[in-house]
Amino acid sequence: ATYEARIAKRYAEAKRYDVDLASRKYWPEFSLVSGAYYSNESYIGSGRPFRDTEGYGWNILLQMKYNFWDWGERRREVEKAEAGQLVIDHEVRQTENEVAAEIQQLMNDLKDAKLNLSVSEELLKAQTEAHDVIRRDYSEGRAEYQDLIIGLTDLLEAKGRYYQARFDMGSLIAKRLYFDGSLYANYKK
């Protein structure tokens, strides 16, 4: 997935925590605390046996914390968080759809660029051969200087188109790596 899609998914996950938090605040909060103790403070110097001065005890506390006046407000907070979550989920789906469309367009562009590169390569090869023939003919006196210049111009245009096609292909490959999420994976400082 692309970097934007990853960010959108992480943002949606974070928003789910908002819904969970609002839902938890909606219900009362219960806490249970317990304790036990043992005491034998008055044994020393009392003259009584050890077992007679022992003390044991325990306690349990169940506490409910809730403000009933906030019930409506807390319900609205839950609804607001759920609505926010729906909006974020919609945005994530929209981002995924946009990325899918961009990837499909990229694949079409890559096919066109590959075809353009192969045609440019063939054109460069043909212009190189034609220029070699014209240069040879010019050195033998069978071609004029103007033919040599036109052949050289055609060769330079073919080279320009070839290198432009290679650059376009490289740009599309980099864009594909970006969509794969691996553009910077092999980057080393």
MARLUMVEX-839709 format. One record per atom (N, C-alpha, C): residue in three letters; x, y, z. Coordinates in pm, whole numbers, padded with zeros to 5 digits, always signed. Example, Ala and Ser with C-alpha at 12.3 -4.5 7.8 and 13.67 -1.06 7.14 Angstrom:
# residues 2
ALA+01319-00569+00780 ALA+01230-00450+00780 ALA+01320-00330+00780 SER+01285-00225+00708 SER+01367-00106+00714 SER+01290+00003+00787 
# end
This chain:
# residues 189
ALA+00084-00118+00000 ALA+00000+00000+00000 ALA+00088+00124+00000 THR+00033+00233-00048 THR+00110+00356-00054 THR+00125+00416+00084 TYR+00210+00515+00091 TYR+00233+00581+00218 TYR+00105+00651+00265 GLU+00032+00715+00171 GLU-00092+00783+00209 GLU-00194+00685+00263 ALA-00206+00569+00198 ALA-00302+00468+00243 ALA-00263+00415+00381 ARG-00135+00396+00402 ARG-00090+00349+00534 ARG-00122+00451+00643 ILE-00098+00577+00611 ILE-00126+00683+00709 ILE-00275+00689+00738 ALA-00357+00679+00633 ALA-00503+00684+00652 ALA-00550+00568+00738 LYS-00494+00448+00716 LYS-00534+00333+00797 LYS-00494+00351+00943 ARG-00374+00404+00966 ARG-00329+00426+01104 ARG-00418+00531+01172 TYR-00456+00632+01097 TYR-00543+00735+01152 TYR-00679+00676+01188 ALA-00730+00587+01102 ALA-00859+00522+01130 ALA-00848+00434+01255 GLU-00736+00365+01271 GLU-00716+00283+01390 GLU-00714+00372+01516 ALA-00649+00486+01505 ALA-00644+00578+01620 ALA-00784+00630+01654 LYS-00865+00656+01552 LYS-01001+00703+01577 LYS-01087+00596+01643 ARG-01058+00468+01616 ARG-01132+00360+01681 ARG-01110+00364+01832 TYR-00993+00406+01874 TYR-00966+00419+02017 TYR-01053+00529+02078 ASP-01080+00635+02001 ASP-01169+00740+02050 ASP-01309+00685+02078 VAL-01357+00598+01988 VAL-01488+00537+02007 VAL-01487+00447+02130 ASP-01382+00368+02144 ASP-01371+00281+02262 ASP-01367+00362+02391 LEU-01292+00469+02391 LEU-01280+00552+02510 LEU-01414+00616+02546 ALA-01484+00669+02445 ALA-01615+00731+02470 ALA-01714+00626+02519 SER-01707+00504+02464 SER-01797+00398+02508 SER-01769+00357+02652 ARG-01643+00356+02689 ARG-01608+00320+02826 ARG-01652+00427+02925 LYS-01647+00550+02885 LYS-01691+00658+02974 LYS-01843+00659+02990 TYR-01913+00598+02897 TYR-02060+00597+02901 TYR-02111+00517+03020 TRP-02044+00407+03050 TRP-02089+00317+03158 TRP-02024+00354+03289 PRO-02088+00318+03400 PRO-02027+00348+03531 PRO-01894+00275+03546 GLU-01809+00333+03628 GLU-01679+00275+03654 GLU-01685+00207+03791 PHE-01654+00079+03793 PHE-01654+00003+03916 PHE-01511-00030+03954 SER-01486-00026+04084 SER-01355-00070+04132 SER-01377-00154+04258 LEU-01297-00254+04271 LEU-01306-00346+04384 LEU-01170-00345+04453 VAL-01171-00312+04579 VAL-01048-00306+04658 VAL-01067-00397+04778 SER-00966-00475+04805 SER-00975-00564+04921 SER-00844-00557+04999 GLY-00853-00597+05123 GLY-00734-00596+05206 GLY-00750-00694+05322 ALA-00637-00732+05377 ALA-00635-00821+05494 ALA-00522-00774+05584 TYR-00538-00799+05713 TYR-00432-00759+05805 TYR-00419-00860+05918 TYR-00301-00856+05977 TYR-00269-00938+06093 TYR-00196-00847+06191 SER-00230-00858+06315 SER-00167-00772+06414 SER-00143-00851+06542 ASN-00031-00822+06607 ASN+00000-00878+06737 ASN+00084-00776+06812 GLU+00028-00659+06830 GLU+00102-00546+06887 GLU+00124-00559+07039 SER+00029-00610+07109 SER+00038-00605+07254 SER+00093-00734+07316 TYR+00168-00812+07245 TYR+00222-00936+07299 TYR+00337-00908+07394 ILE+00426-00820+07353 ILE+00547-00796+07433 ILE+00509-00723+07562 GLY+00550-00779+07668 GLY+00528-00720+07800 GLY+00387-00738+07853 SER+00302-00814+07788 SER+00165-00827+07838 SER+00152-00946+07933 GLY+00241-01039+07923 GLY+00233-01157+08009 GLY+00128-01254+07962 ARG+00069-01232+07853 ARG-00033-01321+07798 ARG+00029-01408+07690 PRO-00030-01523+07662 PRO+00024-01609+07556 PRO+00015-01540+07419 PHE+00101-01584+07327 PHE+00112-01524+07194 PHE-00020-01527+07118 ARG-00090-01638+07123 ARG-00216-01654+07049 ARG-00328-01566+07104 ASP-00321-01529+07227 ASP-00430-01448+07286 ASP-00428-01303+07240 THR-00313-01254+07192 THR-00304-01112+07154 THR-00308-01091+07002 GLU-00330-01194+06927 GLU-00334-01182+06780 GLU-00463-01116+06737 GLY-00452-01043+06625 GLY-00571-00983+06566 GLY-00571-01003+06415 TYR-00683-01041+06358 TYR-00698-01062+06215 TYR-00811-00973+06164 GLY-00804-00942+06036 GLY-00913-00867+05979 GLY-00905-00862+05827 TRP-01014-00827+05769 TRP-01017-00810+05624 TRP-01123-00707+05589 ASN-01111-00655+05468 ASN-01213-00561+05422 ASN-01224-00570+05269 ILE-01339-00538+05221 ILE-01365-00533+05078 ILE-01444-00406+05052 LEU-01404-00335+04948 LEU-01472-00212+04913 LEU-01508-00218+04765 LEU-01636-00209+04737 LEU-01686-00201+04600 LEU-01730-00058+04579 GLN-01669+00006+04478 GLN-01697+00146+04456 GLN-01751+00166+04315 MET-01859+00241+04304 MET-01914+00275+04174 MET-01899+00426+04157 LYS-01841+00464+04042 LYS-01818+00604+04016 LYS-01894+00641+03889 TYR-01990+00730+03904 TYR-02068+00771+03787 TYR-02149+00894+03823 ASN-02160+00982+03728 ASN-02242+01101+03747 ASN-02365+01085+03657 PHE-02479+01062+03716 PHE-02601+01038+03639 PHE-02644+01160+03558 TRP-02604+01277+03598 TRP-02642+01398+03524 TRP-02570+01404+03389 ASP-02458+01332+03374 ASP-02379+01334+03249 ASP-02423+01227+03150 TRP-02522+01148+03182 TRP-02557+01035+03097 TRP-02589+01078+02954 GLY-02668+01180+02936 GLY-02702+01227+02801 GLY-02581+01282+02727 GLU-02495+01353+02800 GLU-02375+01408+02738 GLU-02281+01296+02695 ARG-02268+01197+02778 ARG-02180+01085+02744 ARG-02234+01005+02626 ARG-02366+00992+02617 ARG-02426+00923+02503 ARG-02395+01001+02374 ARG-02404+01134+02381 ARG-02373+01216+02263 ARG-02226+01205+02226 GLU-02139+01194+02326 GLU-01995+01177+02298 GLU-01970+01045+02224 VAL-02041+00940+02265 VAL-02027+00811+02196 VAL-02077+00824+02053 GLU-02192+00887+02034 GLU-02247+00904+01899 GLU-02155+00988+01812 LYS-02100+01092+01871 LYS-02008+01178+01796 LYS-01882+01101+01755 ALA-01828+01020+01846 ALA-01709+00941+01814 ALA-01740+00837+01707 GLU-01858+00774+01714 GLU-01896+00676+01612 GLU-01915+00743+01477 ALA-01974+00863+01475 ALA-01991+00935+01349 ALA-01855+00975+01291 GLY-01765+01017+01378 GLY-01629+01049+01333 GLY-01560+00927+01275 GLN-01583+00812+01336 GLN-01525+00688+01286 GLN-01581+00654+01148 LEU-01710+00674+01128 LEU-01770+00649+00996 LEU-01709+00740+00889 VAL-01687+00866+00924 VAL-01627+00959+00829 VAL-01485+00914+00794 ILE-01409+00876+00894 ILE-01271+00832+00871 ILE-01270+00704+00786 ASP-01358+00609+00817 ASP-01365+00486+00737 ASP-01398+00518+00592 HIS-01490+00613+00570 HIS-01524+00653+00434 HIS-01402+00715+00364 GLU-01329+00800+00436 GLU-01210+00862+00378 GLU-01104+00758+00344 VAL-01090+00656+00428 VAL-00993+00550+00401 VAL-01034+00474+00275 ARG-01163+00440+00264 ARG-01209+00370+00143 ARG-01189+00457+00019 GLN-01217+00587+00033 GLN-01199+00678-00080 GLN-01052+00685-00120 THR-00963+00693-00022 THR-00819+00697-00050 THR-00776+00568-00119 GLU-00825+00454-00070 GLU-00790+00327-00132 GLU-00840+00320-00276 ASN-00960+00371-00302 ASN-01013+00371-00438 ASN-00932+00463-00529 GLU-00895+00580-00477 GLU-00812+00671-00556 GLU-00677+00609-00588 VAL-00618+00544-00490 VAL-00488+00479-00511 VAL-00501+00367-00613 ALA-00609+00290-00604 ALA-00631+00181-00700 ALA-00643+00237-00842 ALA-00715+00349-00857 ALA-00728+00411-00989 ALA-00593+00463-01038 GLU-00517+00524-00948 GLU-00384+00573-00987 GLU-00291+00459-01026 ILE-00301+00348-00955 ILE-00217+00233-00988 ILE-00256+00176-01124 GLN-00386+00169-01152 GLN-00430+00120-01283 GLN-00380+00212-01393 GLN-00390+00344-01372 GLN-00340+00439-01471 GLN-00189+00425-01486 LEU-00120+00404-01375 LEU+00025+00385-01380 LEU+00061+00262-01461 MET-00012+00153-01443 MET+00017+00031-01519 MET-00003+00056-01670 ASN-00108+00130-01705 ASN-00129+00165-01846 ASN-00016+00253-01898 ASP+00025+00350-01815 ASP+00136+00438-01855 ASP+00266+00359-01870 LEU+00288+00261-01783 LEU+00408+00178-01795 LEU+00409+00098-01925 LYS+00293+00044-01964 LYS+00285-00027-02092 LYS+00318+00065-02207 ASP+00258+00186-02205 ASP+00284+00284-02311 ASP+00431+00326-02312 ALA+00488+00347-02194 ALA+00628+00389-02185 ALA+00722+00279-02234 LYS+00688+00154-02206 LYS+00770+00043-02253 LYS+00767+00036-02407 LEU+00648+00053-02463 LEU+00635+00055-02608 LEU+00709+00175-02667 ASN+00694+00291-02605 ASN+00763+00411-02651 ASN+00914+00394-02645 LEU+00963+00331-02539 LEU+01106+00308-02526 LEU+01158+00215-02634 SER+01085+00109-02662 SER+01130+00015-02765 SER+01127+00081-02903 VAL+01024+00163-02931 VAL+01018+00233-03060 VAL+01131+00336-03069 SER+01157+00407-02960 SER+01266+00505-02959 SER+01400+00438-02977 GLU+01416+00321-02919 GLU+01541+00246-02934 GLU+01560+00202-03079 GLU+01452+00154-03142 GLU+01462+00115-03282 GLU+01491+00236-03371 LEU+01427+00350-03341 LEU+01451+00472-03417 LEU+01595+00517-03401 LEU+01649+00512-03281 LEU+01788+00550-03257 LEU+01882+00458-03334 LYS+01852+00330-03332 LYS+01935+00234-03404 LYS+01931+00264-03554 ALA+01812+00288-03607 ALA+01799+00318-03750 ALA+01868+00450-03785 GLN+01854+00553-03704 GLN+01918+00682-03731 GLN+02070+00672-03720 THR+02118+00590-03626 THR+02262+00570-03614 THR+02317+00504-03740 GLU+02248+00401-03787 GLU+02291+00335-03911 GLU+02283+00429-04030 ALA+02176+00508-04038 ALA+02161+00603-04149 ALA+02271+00709-04144 HIS+02301+00758-04024 HIS+02407+00859-04011 HIS+02542+00800-04050 ASP+02569+00675-04012 ASP+02695+00611-04050 ASP+02706+00601-04202 VAL+02596+00566-04268 VAL+02596+00555-04415 VAL+02619+00693-04477 ILE+02549+00796-04427 ILE+02564+00931-04483 ILE+02706+00983-04460 ARG+02761+00958-04343 ARG+02897+01004-04314 ARG+02998+00934-04404 ARG+02977+00805-04424 ARG+03066+00732-04515 ARG+03053+00786-04658 ASP+02927+00808-04700 ASP+02905+00863-04835 ASP+02964+01003-04847 TYR+02956+01082-04742 TYR+03011+01217-04746 TYR+03163+01212-04757 SER+03225+01120-04681 SER+03372+01109-04688 SER+03418+01056-04824 GLU+03332+00982-04893 GLU+03365+00932-05028 GLU+03322+01030-05137 GLY+03254+01137-05097 GLY+03214+01240-05191 GLY+03081+01215-05260 ARG+03004+01119-05217 ARG+02875+01087-05278 ARG+02758+01161-05211 ALA+02780+01227-05099 ALA+02674+01302-05031 ALA+02723+01443-05006 GLU+02629+01534-04997 GLU+02664+01674-04973 GLU+02670+01701-04823 TYR+02727+01818-04791 TYR+02740+01860-04653 TYR+02603+01878-04588 GLN+02508+01929-04663 GLN+02373+01951-04611 GLN+02308+01817-04571 ASP+02332+01711-04646 ASP+02280+01578-04612 ASP+02342+01527-04481 LEU+02471+01555-04464 LEU+02538+01516-04341 LEU+02478+01589-04221 ILE+02452+01718-04234 ILE+02395+01797-04125 ILE+02253+01749-04094 ILE+02172+01722-04197 ILE+02036+01673-04175 ILE+02039+01537-04106 GLY+02131+01450-04148 GLY+02144+01319-04084 GLY+02186+01331-03938 LEU+02278+01424-03911 LEU+02323+01446-03774 LEU+02209+01503-03688 THR+02129+01594-03744 THR+02014+01650-03673 THR+01913+01540-03640 ASP+01886+01454-03737 ASP+01793+01343-03713 ASP+01846+01249-03606 LEU+01977+01223-03608 LEU+02038+01136-03507 LEU+02026+01198-03368 LEU+02051+01329-03358 LEU+02041+01395-03227 LEU+01896+01396-03177 GLU+01800+01417-03267 GLU+01659+01412-03226 GLU+01622+01271-03178 ALA+01672+01168-03248 ALA+01644+01030-03207 ALA+01705+01001-03070 LYS+01828+01051-03047 LYS+01891+01032-02915 LYS+01811+01104-02807 GLY+01766+01226-02837 GLY+01686+01301-02741 GLY+01557+01227-02706 ARG+01490+01174-02807 ARG+01366+01099-02782 ARG+01394+00972-02703 TYR+01506+00906-02734 TYR+01541+00782-02664 TYR+01567+00811-02515 TYR+01646+00913-02488 TYR+01676+00944-02348 TYR+01555+00999-02274 GLN+01469+01071-02343 GLN+01344+01117-02281 GLN+01256+00997-02247 ALA+01251+00899-02338 ALA+01171+00778-02311 ALA+01229+00700-02192 ARG+01362+00694-02183 ARG+01424+00626-02067 ARG+01394+00700-01937 PHE+01401+00833-01943 PHE+01370+00912-01824 PHE+01225+00892-01782 ASP+01134+00895-01879 ASP+00992+00873-01849 ASP+00970+00736-01787 MET+01037+00635-01841 MET+01025+00498-01787 MET+01079+00493-01645 GLY+01193+00558-01620 GLY+01249+00561-01484 GLY+01156+00632-01386 SER+01094+00741-01432 SER+01000+00813-01345 SER+00881+00726-01311 LEU+00831+00654-01409 LEU+00716+00566-01383 LEU+00753+00449-01292 ILE+00874+00398-01307 ILE+00920+00290-01219 ILE+00932+00342-01075 ALA+00984+00464-01060 ALA+00993+00523-00925 ALA+00854+00543-00866 LYS+00760+00585-00950 LYS+00622+00603-00903 LYS+00563+00469-00861 ARG+00593+00363-00935 ARG+00545+00229-00899 ARG+00604+00185-00765 LEU+00732+00210-00746 LEU+00794+00176-00617 LEU+00731+00256-00504 TYR+00695+00380-00533 TYR+00626+00462-00433 TYR+00493+00399-00397 PHE+00417+00355-00497 PHE+00288+00293-00470 PHE+00305+00159-00398 ASP+00414+00089-00426 ASP+00441-00036-00353 ASP+00480-00009-00209 GLY+00522+00114-00182 GLY+00567+00148-00048 GLY+00711+00107-00025 SER+00786+00086-00133 SER+00925+00041-00119 SER+01023+00137-00184 LEU+00981+00261-00210 LEU+01069+00357-00277 LEU+01192+00385-00193 TYR+01173+00403-00063 TYR+01285+00438+00025 TYR+01337+00317+00103 ALA+01289+00199+00071 ALA+01329+00080+00147 ALA+01477+00049+00130 ASN+01529+00069+00011 ASN+01669+00034-00015 ASN+01760+00156-00015 TYR+01706+00270+00027 TYR+01784+00393+00030 TYR+01879+00389+00148 LYS+02008+00414+00120 LYS+02108+00417+00226 LYS+02177+00551+00223 LYS+02204+00604+00340 LYS+02270+00734+00349 LYS+02418+00717+00321 
# end
